[in-house]
Amino acid sequence: MSVAGLAIELRDVERRYPAETGGFALCSISISIPRGSWTVITGRSGAGKTTLLNLMSTLDRSDRGSVRILGAEWSGRSESELARLRRQSLGIVTQQPMFIEHLTVWQNVTVGWVPQGLASAERRTRARASLEALGIEYVVDRLPTKLSGGEQQRVALARAVVHQPDILFADEPTSNVDLETGRQVTEFLRDLVRRTGTTVVISTHDPDLIAVADHRFRLEAGQVSP
């Protein structure tokens, strides 16, 4: 995986609140994130961190400005094109991981491969390898409802990286876990950047995650603070 060039480039991006409330969620955001880097987005609750991550990961659309991902402009693309980009090149971990409760962990981790017809045995093998990297291969056949909060967070990470994405987005990945699980998540992400060149973009208040970042952006009231 080449680390040359930019993974993400935003130029004059704006995201407005609903018209009846007025104001901006994000205002005139311009940032560049190199490939193969570790970037953190910091700021108080309500500053716009999750909104910014959602725009960069194409889960939301900007009202104005340019959003370039992996060298291509994605503003104005169709939903099917954006879904294809996410499926092929992006990994996304939200604050509250969502699972299909009647499927086992390995089935949840590899559910994105079902439409491609990948054999169940191969899917389970790949899921186990992804879980093993996070130290939780023992949950491979469990149901999500039988997992602790820390285990669910790591399963969500395993699902996000099982297809080896170019960019991983994680929204507060250590906010709802204990200190030991937080340490494991941090080490996993650091190793992911070093070993694969994956670009990692995180929203966080965690000083341990912030300390090891290559780049930091602080949001205040929807704007990047100098």
C-alpha positions in Angstrom: 0.0 0.0 0.0 1.5 3.3 -1.0 1.7 6.0 1.6 2.5 8.8 -0.9 0.0 11.6 -1.3 -3.1 12.5 0.6 -5.7 10.2 2.0 -8.2 13.0 2.7 -8.4 16.6 1.6 -11.2 18.9 2.6 -11.5 22.4 1.2 -14.0 25.0 2.6 -16.3 22.3 3.8 -19.5 23.4 5.6 -22.3 21.4 7.2 -25.3 23.3 8.4 -27.8 22.4 11.1 -31.4 22.0 10.0 -32.8 25.3 8.7 -35.1 25.8 11.6 -32.2 25.8 14.1 -29.8 28.0 12.1 -26.0 28.1 12.3 -23.3 25.6 11.4 -22.2 22.2 12.6 -19.0 22.8 10.6 -17.9 26.0 9.0 -15.1 26.5 6.4 -13.1 23.4 7.3 -10.0 22.9 5.2 -7.6 20.1 6.3 -5.3 17.6 4.6 -4.4 14.1 6.0 -1.4 12.2 4.5 -1.7 8.6 3.6 -0.3 6.2 6.1 -0.6 8.7 9.0 -2.3 8.7 12.4 -4.6 11.7 12.8 -6.7 12.7 15.8 -9.6 15.1 16.0 -10.0 16.6 19.4 -12.4 19.1 21.0 -15.1 19.4 23.5 -18.4 17.5 23.2 -20.6 19.2 20.7 -17.6 20.8 18.8 -18.4 18.9 15.7 -16.0 15.9 15.9 -18.5 13.2 15.0 -19.9 15.4 12.2 -16.5 15.8 10.7 -15.7 12.1 10.9 -19.1 11.3 9.2 -18.3 13.7 6.4 -14.8 12.3 5.8 -16.1 8.7 5.9 -19.0 9.6 3.5 -21.7 8.7 6.1 -22.9 12.3 5.8 -22.7 14.9 3.0 -21.4 18.4 3.2 -23.6 21.4 2.2 -20.6 23.1 0.6 -17.0 22.5 -0.3 -14.8 19.8 -1.7 -14.3 16.3 -0.2 -11.4 14.4 -1.7 -10.7 10.8 -0.6 -7.8 8.8 -1.9 -7.2 11.3 -4.7 -10.8 11.5 -6.0 -13.6 14.0 -5.5 -16.6 12.5 -3.8 -18.9 15.5 -3.4 -22.0 14.9 -5.4 -21.5 11.2 -6.0 -24.4 8.8 -5.8 -25.2 6.8 -2.7 -24.3 3.6 -4.5 -20.9 5.0 -5.4 -20.3 6.1 -1.8 -21.4 2.7 -0.5 -18.9 1.0 -2.8 -16.1 3.3 -1.6 -16.9 2.4 2.0 -17.2 -1.3 1.3 -13.9 -1.5 -0.6 -11.6 1.2 0.9 -12.9 2.5 4.3 -13.3 1.0 7.7 -15.7 2.8 10.1 -16.1 2.3 13.9 -18.9 4.4 15.4 -19.3 5.3 19.1 -22.1 2.7 19.6 -21.3 -0.4 17.5 -24.3 -2.0 15.9 -24.5 -5.7 15.3 -26.9 -8.2 13.8 -27.9 -9.9 17.0 -28.9 -13.3 15.7 -25.6 -13.7 13.9 -22.4 -14.9 15.6 -19.4 -12.7 15.9 -17.6 -14.1 12.9 -20.7 -13.7 10.8 -21.0 -10.1 11.9 -17.3 -9.4 11.2 -17.5 -10.7 7.7 -21.1 -9.9 6.7 -19.9 -7.5 4.1 -18.6 -10.5 2.1 -21.9 -12.3 1.9 -23.0 -10.6 -1.4 -19.7 -11.7 -2.9 -20.3 -15.4 -2.2 -17.2 -16.0 -0.1 -17.4 -19.4 1.4 -18.4 -19.6 5.1 -15.2 -21.4 6.1 -13.0 -18.8 4.5 -15.1 -16.0 6.1 -14.7 -17.6 9.5 -10.9 -18.0 9.0 -10.5 -14.3 8.1 -12.7 -13.2 11.0 -10.7 -15.2 13.5 -7.4 -13.7 12.2 -8.9 -10.2 12.6 -10.2 -11.0 16.1 -6.9 -12.6 17.1 -5.0 -9.4 16.3 -7.1 -7.8 19.0 -6.7 -10.6 21.5 -10.4 -11.8 21.4 -10.4 -14.8 19.0 -12.2 -16.7 21.8 -15.4 -14.8 21.0 -15.5 -16.0 17.4 -18.6 -18.2 17.8 -20.5 -16.1 20.4 -23.5 -13.9 19.8 -22.9 -10.1 20.2 -25.4 -10.0 23.1 -23.1 -12.2 25.1 -20.1 -9.9 24.9 -18.9 -7.2 27.3 -18.7 -3.6 26.2 -14.9 -3.9 25.7 -15.3 -7.0 23.6 -18.0 -5.4 21.5 -15.7 -2.4 20.8 -12.9 -4.7 19.7 -15.2 -6.8 17.6 -16.3 -3.6 15.9 -12.7 -2.8 15.2 -12.1 -6.3 13.8 -15.1 -5.9 11.5 -13.8 -2.5 10.3 -10.3 -3.8 9.3 -11.0 -7.3 8.2 -11.1 -6.2 4.5 -7.8 -4.3 4.9 -9.1 -0.7 4.3 -7.0 2.1 3.1 -8.5 4.4 5.8 -9.9 3.5 9.2 -12.2 6.0 11.0 -13.0 5.5 14.7 -15.2 7.7 16.8 -14.0 7.7 20.4 -12.8 4.1 20.2 -11.7 4.0 23.9 -14.4 6.1 25.5 -16.5 3.2 26.8 -13.9 0.6 27.7 -11.6 0.0 30.7 -8.0 1.0 30.9 -6.6 -2.4 29.8 -8.9 -2.6 26.8 -8.0 1.0 25.9 -4.4 0.1 26.0 -5.0 -2.9 23.7 -7.0 -0.8 21.3 -4.2 1.8 21.2 -1.5 -0.8 20.6 -3.6 -2.4 17.8 -4.1 0.9 16.0 -0.4 1.8 16.3 0.6 -1.5 14.9 -2.0 -1.2 12.1 -0.4 2.0 10.9 3.2 0.7 11.1 2.5 -2.7 9.7 0.0 -2.0 6.8 0.3 1.8 6.2 -3.4 2.2 6.9 -4.4 5.8 7.4 -6.1 6.1 10.9 -8.4 9.0 11.7 -9.8 9.1 15.2 -12.0 11.4 17.2 -11.0 11.2 20.9 -10.4 12.8 24.3 -8.0 10.0 25.2 -4.5 11.4 26.0 -2.8 8.1 25.1 -4.3 8.2 21.6 -3.5 11.9 21.2 0.1 11.4 22.4 1.1 9.0 19.6 -0.7 10.9 16.7 1.2 12.2 13.7 -1.3 15.0 13.2 -3.8 16.7 15.5 -6.8 19.0 14.7 -8.8 20.7 17.4 -12.4 21.7 16.7 -14.0 24.6 18.5 -17.6 25.5 17.7 -17.4 23.8 14.3 -14.1 25.3 13.2 -10.5 24.2 13.2 -8.7 26.0 16.0 -5.3 27.4 15.1 
